[in-house]
């Protein structure tokens, strides 16, 4: 076949190489010819591409399928509004993340930025012409937060219409009580809330009972002392657990044993095994959940409301004194009793109590007894008050984070050789005085760093808690910065909040330039409003949700009970224990992160994203 006539692969009609006929190579053209040819093939501009995309996104009603945060106005409405001057600004805000799919805009989901953008449009701070796309206003966030994560202070930068002196009040009128705009400051034209942020300060609230050791009958509780003995560190392990060594023994003798002794022996054995032996196919009784509509409702019912016991004999279990409790705390110490009566905690209506009783009546004896025993243990853990010695160890462990380290194990999809895994931690401190809320003692942890990767802070909290509660040598922290890939589940998002971002360098430059009408980016002038908001919308919400859902108990109890070697690097034997048992075990078993309930709670994870 004559390829020169058919235009096939090879030489074309003009004896030039290439596909098809008549194709002219650049070298065969003059500069003018090439420029004209390129101009004729010019791609459509950005606006044209947007119009084409909107045409492809038509729905049955004939309107473009806009994001949930976008508002579409007619051409007549846009022209009637006219053009108004826009200024580059920094918007200081705070929010409670409960019920939201995080900070970042999402096409289909309810997010903080989505509600903010809608409020800006409704208040007239964004023109109708720009109401369908935040990119038109150059919106940039300082810190992205994940689903359920809160912020007392965050910053976004964008171009806004701010000629109305009451614009902040008008925006807040369009927002729910969970989101507040603290103020708006004019900035220079090149300001970016993300690029010009020097560092960020986060706070994490955690119950002190999370630092109790694993139950002796759980998988970790059995393996840790055995491996400590193998490593010839049993004495050291026992010393590191000395101030909490009697907690589980007292709980067993005074609460668990009396409850189980009142049951059928076969049922008692099954319950004990189910309580401390979590397998992928086992029936794990999850904490009662609270719907999104209940979040923010002070009347929300706690899930550990008392249920009708099948063993009335244990209804008057004795109160257990805590040796670590100081005299002035005795008034705060809640009674420790098995949930053996039909009484319901304060705030519960009789109708709710009846529903709970009916649900218990429908459950099998096994399910009922298992749930009751879990409530007994949760109630007991709430009485724990951290010993000063253990509190000091928490701070000592947190100090190991300070400096520049390779945090590839503290995020997702990062290799140890990835330079971006190196992050700078300026400080990580625990408040010296715990607080008692709803009978539970809490600690406040604050971390100050230049920037954080996805889930980094939550994984840092998990590692610190595991080192303390597992009686692990503190130098194990250094292993997490090495090349080994360690399993490190992320702590619940419930306790995390962004305290504030820091813009010291930008503010210093602005003070030096002394530009009229442009202020500093910060939160100092809003401290009173922020403190009230934090207490009402963040702290109380965290305490209320934990009281209802037992999120922290479920998370750490699950880690203790999963029969996998993933976390055995926390033993005195170190990473060797995990490597050895992983090599000896089955190849296709699920990991801890695939089994525990808190790990797979995020969608669209991005290792280069910010903390959440």
C-alpha positions in Angstrom: 0.0 0.0 0.0 1.2 3.5 -0.9 1.4 5.3 2.5 2.2 8.6 0.9 -1.2 8.5 -0.8 -3.3 7.3 2.1 -1.7 9.5 4.8 -0.8 6.5 7.0 2.1 6.3 9.5 5.4 7.1 7.9 6.2 9.8 5.3 3.3 12.0 4.2 2.6 13.4 0.8 5.4 16.0 1.1 7.9 13.4 2.2 7.8 14.6 5.8 7.6 12.3 8.8 4.5 12.3 11.1 0.9 11.2 11.2 -1.5 12.0 8.4 -1.1 14.2 5.5 -0.4 17.9 5.1 0.9 18.3 8.7 3.5 21.0 8.8 6.2 20.9 11.3 7.3 24.0 13.2 10.7 23.9 11.5 8.9 24.2 8.1 7.2 27.4 9.2 8.4 30.9 9.5 7.9 32.7 12.8 4.9 34.7 11.5 3.2 31.5 10.2 3.8 29.7 13.5 2.3 32.6 15.5 -0.8 32.9 13.3 -1.3 29.1 13.5 -1.0 29.2 17.3 -3.5 32.1 17.4 -6.0 30.2 15.3 -5.8 27.3 17.8 -6.1 29.6 20.9 -7.9 27.9 23.8 -11.0 29.5 25.2 -10.3 32.0 28.1 -11.1 31.2 31.7 -14.6 32.7 31.6 -15.5 30.7 28.5 -14.3 27.5 30.1 -16.5 28.3 33.2 -19.5 28.9 30.9 -18.9 25.6 29.2 -18.6 23.8 32.5 -21.9 25.4 33.7 -23.6 24.2 30.5 -22.4 20.7 31.2 -23.8 20.9 34.7 -27.4 21.4 33.8 -30.1 19.7 35.8 -33.7 18.9 35.1 -34.9 22.4 36.2 -32.7 24.0 33.7 -30.4 25.7 36.3 -26.7 25.0 36.8 -26.0 22.5 39.6 -24.5 25.1 41.9 -22.6 24.2 45.1 -24.7 24.3 48.3 -23.0 27.5 49.4 -23.5 29.4 46.1 -26.4 31.7 45.2 -27.5 32.4 41.6 -28.9 35.8 40.7 -30.4 36.9 37.4 -28.7 39.3 35.0 -31.3 42.0 35.9 -30.6 41.6 39.7 -26.9 41.8 39.1 -27.2 45.0 37.0 -29.6 46.6 39.4 -27.1 46.2 42.3 -24.4 48.1 40.5 -20.7 47.9 41.2 -19.3 48.6 44.7 -15.7 48.9 45.7 -14.1 45.8 47.2 -11.2 45.8 49.6 -8.7 43.1 50.6 -9.5 42.1 54.2 -8.7 39.6 56.9 -11.8 38.1 58.6 -11.3 36.9 62.2 -13.8 34.2 63.2 -14.5 31.4 65.6 -16.8 28.3 65.3 -17.9 25.0 66.8 -17.3 22.3 64.2 -20.0 19.9 65.5 -22.4 19.0 62.7 -20.2 20.4 60.0 -18.1 18.5 57.4 -15.0 20.6 58.4 -13.9 24.1 57.5 -13.2 23.8 53.8 -15.8 24.5 51.1 -17.5 21.3 49.8 -19.7 21.2 46.7 -22.4 19.1 48.4 -21.8 19.2 52.2 -22.4 21.7 54.9 -19.1 23.3 55.9 -18.0 26.3 58.0 -16.8 28.2 54.9 -20.0 27.4 53.0 -22.1 29.0 55.7 -19.8 31.9 56.0 -19.8 32.6 52.2 -23.6 32.4 52.1 -23.8 34.9 55.1 -21.4 37.3 53.3 -23.6 37.3 50.2 -26.8 37.7 52.3 -25.3 40.6 54.2 -24.1 42.4 51.1 -20.4 41.9 51.7 -20.1 39.8 48.5 -21.7 41.2 45.3 -24.4 39.3 43.5 -22.1 39.0 40.5 -19.7 37.0 42.7 -22.2 35.1 44.8 -21.8 31.8 42.8 -18.1 31.3 43.2 -15.8 32.2 46.2 -12.8 32.2 43.9 -14.0 35.4 42.4 -13.4 37.0 45.8 -10.0 35.4 46.2 -11.0 33.5 49.4 -8.1 31.9 51.2 -8.3 30.2 54.7 -5.5 30.3 57.2 -6.1 26.8 58.7 -8.3 24.0 57.5 -10.0 22.0 60.2 -11.5 18.5 59.8 -15.0 17.4 60.5 -16.0 18.1 64.1 -12.9 20.2 64.9 -13.5 23.6 66.5 -11.8 27.0 66.4 -11.8 29.8 68.8 -9.8 31.9 66.3 -9.2 31.4 62.6 -8.6 33.8 59.7 -9.7 34.0 56.1 -8.6 36.5 53.6 -10.7 37.8 50.6 -12.0 40.8 48.8 -15.1 42.2 50.4 -17.5 45.1 50.3 -17.0 46.7 53.7 -18.3 50.3 53.3 -21.2 49.5 55.7 -19.9 50.2 59.3 -22.3 47.5 60.6 -21.2 44.8 58.2 -19.9 42.5 61.0 -23.2 42.6 62.9 -25.2 42.0 59.6 -23.0 39.0 58.8 -23.4 37.5 62.3 -27.2 37.9 62.0 -27.1 35.5 59.0 -25.0 32.9 60.9 -26.0 30.2 63.4 -24.8 30.6 67.0 -22.0 28.1 66.2 -20.1 30.6 64.0 -19.1 34.1 64.9 -17.2 36.8 63.0 -15.1 38.7 65.6 -13.9 41.4 63.3 -12.7 42.5 59.8 -9.4 44.3 59.2 -8.2 46.0 56.0 -4.9 44.5 54.7 -2.5 45.2 51.9 -3.3 43.8 48.5 -0.9 40.9 48.7 -2.1 39.5 52.1 -2.8 35.8 52.2 -4.2 34.3 55.4 -2.3 31.0 54.6 1.0 32.2 53.2 1.6 35.0 55.8 0.7 33.0 58.9 3.8 32.5 61.1 2.5 29.7 63.3 -0.6 28.2 64.8 -1.7 27.3 68.4 -4.1 24.4 69.0 -5.7 23.1 72.2 -6.8 19.6 72.9 -9.1 18.6 75.8 -8.8 15.1 77.0 -10.3 13.3 80.1 -7.6 12.2 82.6 -8.9 8.6 82.6 -7.3 8.3 79.1 -4.0 8.0 81.0 -5.1 5.0 83.0 -3.3 1.7 82.0 -5.0 -0.8 79.8 -7.3 -3.2 81.7 -5.2 -6.3 82.8 -7.5 -8.6 80.9 -7.3 -6.7 77.6 -4.9 -7.7 74.9 -2.5 -4.9 75.6 -2.9 -5.3 79.4 -1.7 -8.9 79.1 1.1 -8.4 76.6 2.8 -5.3 78.1 4.0 -6.9 81.3 5.1 -10.1 79.5 7.2 -8.2 77.0 8.6 -6.0 79.8 9.8 -9.2 81.5 11.3 -10.4 78.3 13.1 -7.1 77.9 14.3 -7.4 81.5 12.4 -4.2 82.3 9.6 -5.5 84.4 10.7 -3.5 87.5 10.9 -0.3 85.4 7.5 -1.0 83.9 5.9 -1.5 87.3 7.5 1.7 88.6 6.1 3.7 85.7 2.6 2.4 86.5 3.0 2.6 90.2 0.6 5.4 91.0 -2.3 3.7 89.1 -1.5 0.0 90.0 -4.5 -0.4 92.3 -7.1 1.2 90.1 -8.2 -1.9 88.1 -7.8 -4.2 91.1 -10.3 -2.1 93.2 -12.7 -1.8 90.2 -12.7 -5.6 89.7 -13.2 -6.4 93.4 -15.8 -3.8 94.2 -17.8 -3.5 91.0 -17.1 -6.0 88.2 -16.9 -9.2 90.2 -20.1 -8.5 92.2 -21.9 -7.8 89.0 -20.7 -10.9 87.2 -21.2 -13.2 90.2 -24.9 -12.4 90.0 -25.1 -13.8 86.5 -25.2 -17.3 85.1 -21.7 -18.6 84.9 -21.8 -19.2 81.1 -23.2 -15.7 80.5 -20.7 -14.2 82.9 -17.8 -15.8 81.0 -19.1 -14.7 77.6 -19.5 -11.1 78.8 -16.0 -10.9 80.3 -14.5 -12.2 77.0 -16.6 -9.8 74.9 -15.6 -6.9 77.1 -11.9 -7.2 76.6 -11.5 -9.1 73.3 -12.2 -7.0 70.3 -12.0 -8.8 66.9 -13.1 -7.5 63.5 -16.2 -9.7 63.5 -17.0 -9.4 67.2 -20.1 -7.6 68.5 -18.8 -4.3 69.9 -21.5 -2.4 71.7 -21.0 1.1 70.4 -21.8 4.2 72.5 -25.3 5.7 72.1 -25.1 8.4 69.5 -26.5 11.9 69.5 -28.1 13.2 66.3 -26.9 16.4 64.7 -30.2 18.1 65.7 -29.3 17.3 69.3 -25.9 19.0 69.1 -26.1 22.3 70.8 -29.2 21.3 72.7 -28.7 21.6 76.5 -31.4 19.1 77.0 -29.6 16.3 75.1 -29.8 13.1 77.0 -26.7 11.3 78.3 -26.2 7.9 76.9 -25.1 6.4 80.2 -28.6 7.0 81.8 -29.3 4.3 84.3 -31.0 1.1 83.0 -32.9 -1.5 84.8 -30.4 -4.1 86.0 -31.0 -7.8 85.7 -29.0 -8.2 88.9 -30.6 -6.0 91.6 -28.1 -7.3 94.2 -25.3 -5.0 93.0 -27.4 -1.8 92.9 -25.7 -0.6 96.1 -22.1 -1.1 95.2 -19.8 0.8 97.6 -18.1 4.1 96.7 -14.5 3.7 96.0 -12.1 6.2 97.4 -9.2 7.3 95.2 -5.9 7.5 97.0 -4.7 10.2 94.7 -7.6 12.5 95.5 -6.8 15.5 97.6 -9.0 16.5 100.5 -10.3 19.6 98.8 -11.5 17.5 95.8 -13.7 15.2 97.9 -16.8 17.3 97.3 -16.4 16.8 93.5 -16.0 13.0 93.7 -19.0 11.3 92.2 -20.4 8.1 93.8 -19.4 4.9 92.2 -22.3 2.5 91.9 -23.4 0.0 89.5 -26.3 1.2 87.3 -28.7 -1.1 89.0 -31.7 1.2 89.6 -34.1 2.7 87.1 -33.3 6.3 88.0 -32.2 8.6 85.2 -29.6 11.4 85.4 -30.7 15.0 85.9 -32.2 16.5 82.8 -33.7 13.2 81.5 -37.5 13.2 81.2 -39.6 10.2 82.4 -40.5 9.6 78.8 -36.9 9.2 77.8 -36.3 6.8 80.8 -39.3 4.7 79.6 -37.8 4.5 76.1 -34.5 3.4 77.5 -36.1 0.8 79.7 -38.2 -0.5 76.7 -35.0 -0.7 74.6 -33.4 -2.7 77.4 -36.4 -5.0 77.7 -36.1 -5.8 74.0 -32.4 -6.6 74.2 -31.1 -10.1 74.9 -29.8 -10.9 78.4 -26.2 -10.9 77.0 -26.6 -7.5 75.4 -28.3 -6.0 78.4 -25.7 -7.3 80.9 -22.8 -6.3 78.6 -24.1 -2.7 78.3 -24.7 -2.5 82.0 -21.2 -3.6 82.8 -19.7 -1.1 80.4 -21.6 1.7 82.1 -20.3 0.5 85.5 -16.7 0.7 84.1 -17.3 4.1 82.5 -18.8 5.5 85.7 -15.8 4.2 87.7 -13.3 5.7 85.2 -15.0 9.1 85.6 -14.0 9.1 89.3 -10.3 8.9 88.4 -8.2 12.0 89.4 -4.8 12.1 88.0 -1.8 11.9 90.4 0.7 14.8 90.2 3.4 12.3 89.4 1.5 11.0 86.4 0.7 14.5 85.3 4.4 15.4 85.4 5.1 12.4 83.2 2.5 13.6 80.7 4.4 16.9 80.4 7.7 15.1 80.2 6.4 13.1 77.2 5.0 16.2 75.5 8.4 17.8 75.8 9.8 15.2 73.5 7.9 16.8 70.6 9.6 20.2 70.9 12.0 21.0 68.0 12.3 19.9 64.4 11.4 16.2 63.8 10.3 13.9 61.0 6.5 13.4 61.7 5.9 11.0 58.8 4.2 8.6 61.2 1.8 11.3 62.4 -0.1 11.9 59.1 -1.2 9.9 56.1 0.6 8.9 52.8 4.0 10.3 53.9 7.3 8.5 53.6 10.2 9.1 56.0 12.3 10.5 53.2 9.7 13.1 52.3 11.2 16.5 53.3 7.7 17.9 53.9 7.3 15.5 56.8 9.7 17.6 58.9 7.8 20.1 61.1 8.8 22.5 63.8 7.1 22.3 67.2 7.7 25.4 69.4 6.0 24.1 72.6 3.6 21.4 73.8 2.3 22.0 77.4 -0.3 20.5 79.7 -2.2 22.8 82.0 -0.9 22.2 85.6 -4.4 22.2 87.1 -7.0 19.8 85.7 -10.7 20.8 85.7 -13.7 18.7 86.7 -16.8 18.9 84.4 -19.8 16.7 84.7 -18.0 14.5 87.2 -15.1 13.9 84.7 -11.6 15.4 85.2 -10.1 17.0 82.0 -6.7 18.2 80.9 -5.9 21.0 78.5 -3.0 20.4 76.1 -1.7 23.2 74.0 0.7 22.8 71.1 2.3 25.7 69.2 3.9 24.9 65.8 4.7 26.5 62.5 2.4 24.3 60.6 0.7 20.9 60.9 -0.1 18.1 58.5 -3.4 16.2 58.2 -4.3 14.5 61.6 -0.8 15.4 63.0 -2.0 16.9 66.3 -4.5 14.1 67.0 -1.9 11.5 66.3 0.6 13.3 68.6 -2.0 13.3 71.4 -2.6 9.5 70.8 1.1 8.8 71.0 1.6 10.8 74.2 -1.4 9.2 75.9 -0.3 5.7 74.8 3.3 6.1 76.1 2.0 7.2 79.5 -0.8 4.7 79.8 1.3 1.7 78.5 4.2 2.4 80.9 6.4 2.8 77.9 9.9 4.3 78.1 9.8 7.9 76.8 12.6 7.3 74.3 10.1 5.4 72.2 9.1 8.8 70.9 12.4 8.9 69.0 11.5 5.6 67.2 8.4 7.3 65.8 10.7 9.8 64.0 12.7 7.0 62.4 12.2 5.0 59.1 9.9 2.4 60.6 6.2 2.8 59.7 4.3 2.6 62.9 0.5 2.3 63.5 -0.7 5.4 65.2 -4.5 6.0 65.2 -5.7 9.5 65.5 -7.4 10.6 68.7 -11.1 11.7 68.5 -11.7 15.0 66.8 -14.1 16.0 69.6 -11.3 17.4 71.8 -9.4 19.5 69.2 -9.8 23.2 68.6 -7.7 25.8 66.9 -6.8 28.4 69.5 -5.5 31.0 67.1 -3.1 31.6 64.2 -0.2 34.0 64.7 0.7 36.8 62.3 3.6 38.5 64.2 5.8 39.1 61.1 3.0 40.7 59.1 1.8 42.8 62.0 5.4 44.0 62.7 5.6 45.1 59.0 2.3 46.9 59.2 3.4 48.8 62.3 6.6 49.8 60.6 4.7 51.0 57.4 2.0 52.8 59.5 -0.5 52.6 56.7 -3.7 54.5 57.5 -6.9 52.4 57.5 -5.1 49.1 57.7 -4.9 47.3 61.0 -3.1 44.3 62.5 -4.4 40.7 62.2 -5.0 39.3 65.6 -7.5 38.5 68.3 -6.5 40.5 71.3 -9.3 43.1 71.1 -11.9 40.3 71.0 -10.7 38.3 74.0 -13.8 38.7 76.1 -16.2 37.7 73.3 -14.0 34.8 72.4 -13.8 33.5 76.0 -17.6 33.5 76.3 -18.0 31.8 72.9 -15.4 29.1 73.8 -17.2 28.3 77.0 -20.7 28.2 75.5 -20.2 26.8 72.1 -17.0 24.8 72.3 -16.1 23.6 75.8 -19.7 22.9 77.0 -20.4 21.1 73.7 -17.3 18.9 74.0 -18.2 18.0 77.6 -21.8 17.4 76.7 -21.0 15.2 73.7 -18.4 13.1 75.6 -20.9 12.7 78.5 -23.5 11.4 76.0 -21.3 9.3 73.6 -18.3 8.2 75.7 -16.1 8.9 72.7 -12.7 8.8 74.5 -13.6 5.6 76.5 -14.6 3.8 73.3 -11.4 4.9 71.5 -8.9 3.8 74.1 -10.8 0.7 75.2 -10.8 -0.4 71.6 -7.1 0.2 71.2 -6.4 -2.0 74.3 -8.6 -4.9 73.2 -7.7 -5.4 69.5 -5.7 -8.6 69.3 -3.1 -7.3 66.8 0.6 -6.6 67.2 0.4 -3.1 65.7 0.8 -1.3 69.0 3.3 -3.6 70.7 6.1 -1.2 69.9 4.8 0.6 73.0 6.1 -2.3 75.1 9.6 -2.3 76.7 10.7 -4.5 73.8 10.0 -1.7 71.4 9.6 -1.9 67.6 11.1 -5.4 67.7 7.9 -6.8 69.3 5.7 -5.4 66.5 8.0 -6.7 63.7 8.3 -10.1 65.2 4.6 -10.8 65.9 3.6 -9.3 62.5 6.0 -11.7 60.8 4.6 -14.6 62.7 1.0 -13.7 62.2 -1.4 -14.0 59.3 -0.7 -11.8 56.2 -4.3 -10.7 55.5 -5.5 -9.7 58.9 -7.0 -6.3 59.5 -4.9 -3.7 61.2 -5.9 -1.8 64.3 -6.7 1.3 62.3 -9.3 -0.7 60.3 -11.0 -2.1 63.4 -11.3 0.7 65.9 -14.3 3.0 65.4 -12.7 6.5 65.2 -10.1 5.9 62.4 -12.1 6.0 59.2 -14.1 9.2 59.9 -12.7 11.4 57.1 -13.2 11.6 53.4 -10.9 13.0 50.8 -7.9 12.9 53.0 -4.9 14.9 51.9 -1.5 14.5 53.5 -0.6 18.0 52.5 -3.7 19.5 54.0 -3.6 21.2 57.3 -4.5 19.8 60.7 -7.9 18.5 61.5 
